[in-house]
């Protein structure tokens, strides 16, 4: 009974310790904290195994041998705790060389004594299957090495804890509690009970307490940001599966069954580690992406604030220039030569383009920040379209383009929007069509695709737009590559059109093929037909 229960307990303890350590180590194999924890876990696993062998039935010489091995493998635990406490939370090994050499010499000396008859002079088997140990003076050296380095390490951790705050303070607190609780229990069951009370009845429990220290330090070392629920769920699932498989190995009934169980266990272990690593990598990439997204949002906000401020500062002087140019052209400053009048007209046109650019920048900023004021009213879309059509007729005539307006007499087109903003959208689409069409015609039409919407279209015979460019054309500062260099523009007009149409619960888009012209359209819900957002 002891053999089966003890083997199962030790096996599960070893497996859990090993797997937790692997999970920590693979996250940052170059970190000093991770390396020291891994070394400590190896010793704890060795302790669990040798402790089981020492407690198993056997001759006095064999049991004494394994007891001394137990003392030997546990000797470096306190020094490793001290080094880990000194390094944490840094990733580099920053211990002074002289101090490290002193600790190394002390540990080697104590480990050598642990293997000698000076730590335990003899072992006597008892009738109940247990045994009694007789300690020598070497146990004092072992105890001093353990208590001094462990107390020193705890003192360092407490000192760091007092000076820290936030996440680091929580990590250090977990570190301290896990060491104090686990080492107190291990000392009680495997040292005081054996040396003082001369009993080994509690010794089997000692290695199980190693899970507390390994799990606690692992949790402290790994930053809380990495303890994503997705990672944690994956790790728990793999550990649970491995524990079941390992328990099945321990209670095998035949060699064939053992071989199959071992192969399955190793396979699940291998692929489990790969699965956890991939999930960790995914979560870390997601966290980095979130950080970069926040930075980009901050930069974008600063850019928008700058554009808004610059636009406000530019608007006033350009409006003044427009007024003075108008007065000069109209003769308020006296007669001017016809040639100069032409130069002034060109200057006024350029200034007007700059004013539109500034207005677009201001509109983008206001719409995105929710500061745009809308005057909502009910009106027929056809009235807005006719006004915009008349506005651009002279421009199409100058370019020799055929300009056609198609509005069915029976169409229902009453909408509830800000008419100035809808006029702005219609004018922008008409302006673009005229700008990019060198010959042919431009057709403006209204239609009713369904009883709840009215559709506006402007069709041109221009160069058309490629499929790749169509997908991003309504984004901010985007223009069709084929038109850049041929006409002026900022890539804000269509973006503003999309924002305004979507504000009024509508849709906007285009139909185009290269060298076959384009159709830009939008649909707006009729009065009492729009869907609230």
C-alpha positions, 0 to 999 in steps of 0.5 A: 500500500505504501509502495503504490501510494508513495510512488503515485504521490512522488510521481505526480509531484515530480511531473507537476514540478517538472511541467510548471518549471518547463512552462516558466523556462520556455518563456525566457530561457536566458533569464537568470531568474528562470534558470535558477528556478529550473535548477532548484526544480531539478533538485526538488525532483531529485529530492522527491525521488531519493526520499521515496527510495529512502522510505521504501523497504530495504536493508539499513545500509541501503536506506542510510545510503539514500538518506545521505543522498537526500541530504546531499541533493537538498543542500543546494536548495537554500543557496539557490533560494538566496541567489534567486532572491538576490537576482529577482526580478532582474533577468541578469545574474548580478551577484558579486563574484566573491560572494558567489565563491563563498556560497559555492564553497560553503555549499560544496563543503556541506554537501560533502559532509552530508554524504559522510557518516558525520551527518547521520551516524547510523540507521536502525530499522523498526518493526513497523517498517519505518526506521530511526536515524541517529544524527551526528555533528554534521547535521549542525553544519547542514542546519546552519547552511540552510537557515543562514542562506534561507534567512538571508534570502528572505531578508533580501526579499522583504527589503525589496518588498518594502521599497517596491510598489504595484505589480513588483510588490505583489510578485515579491509578496507571493515569492516571500509567502511561498518560501516561508510556507513551503520551507516551514512545512518541509523543515517540520516534516523532514528535519525537525520530525526526524532529528528532534522527534525521531520519527519518519512518519511525516517524511513522505509529505515533504516533497509534496510541499515543493509544489507550493514553492515552485508554483509560487515562485513561478507565479511571481516570476512570470509577469501577470500580463502573461498569465492570460486566461487563454494561456492558463486554460491551455496549461491547466488542460495539458497538465491535467491530461499528463497527470492522468496519463502518468497515473496510468503509467504508475499502475500498469498491469503489463509490459505492453500496456506500460510501453503504450502508456509511456509512448502516449505520455511522451507524445502528449508532453511533446505536443503539449509543450509546443501548444503552450509555446504557440499560445504564449507567442500568440498572446505576447504578439497580441499584447505587443500589437495592443501597445503599438495600437495605443501608440498609433492612436496617440500619434493619430490624435496628436496629428489631428489636433495639429491639423485642426489647429493649423487649419483654424490659423490658416482659415482667417488670413485666406478668407481675408485674401479672398475678400481683398481679391474680390474687391480689387477685381471688382474695381474697388481699388480703381481700374486695373489692366485686363492682363492683371485681372487674369492673374488676380482671377487665377490667384483667387481660384488658387486661394479658393482651393486652399480654403476648400482644403482648410475647410475639409481639414476642419470638417474631418476633425469636427466629424471624427471628434463629434463636434460637427453641428448639424441642422436637420431638416426635411427636403427633397434630394432632387432640389439639392441635386438640381442646385449642384447641377446648375452650379457645375454646368458652366465648368462642364461647358468650358471642358466641352463635356456633355452634362445630363441630369435624369430625375424621374418625375414619380420618384420619392426623394424626401429625406431628413438630413442637413441639406448643406452637408448633403449639398457638400457631398453631391458637389464633391462627387460632381467636382471629382467627375468633372476633374477626372473626365477629359472628354465624353459626358457626365450623367447625374441621376436619381433613382429608387432602388427600393421603397425605403431609399433614394439613390444618387449617382454620378457617372463619368467617362473618365479613366476609371479606377482599379479594383485594388484602389476601389477598396481603400478610396474612401479612406482618409488621405487616399487617392487613386494612384492613376490620378496623382500628378494629373490633378490636385487633391488631398484625399479628404473629399471622399472620406468626408463624403463617407462620414457624412452619408453614414451619419445620415444612416446611408451608404456610399460606394462606386462601380468602376473599371479601368478605362471604362469610367466610374459611377459614384453613388450614395443611398439615403433613407427616406423620411420615416424609413431610416434605421436608427443606429 
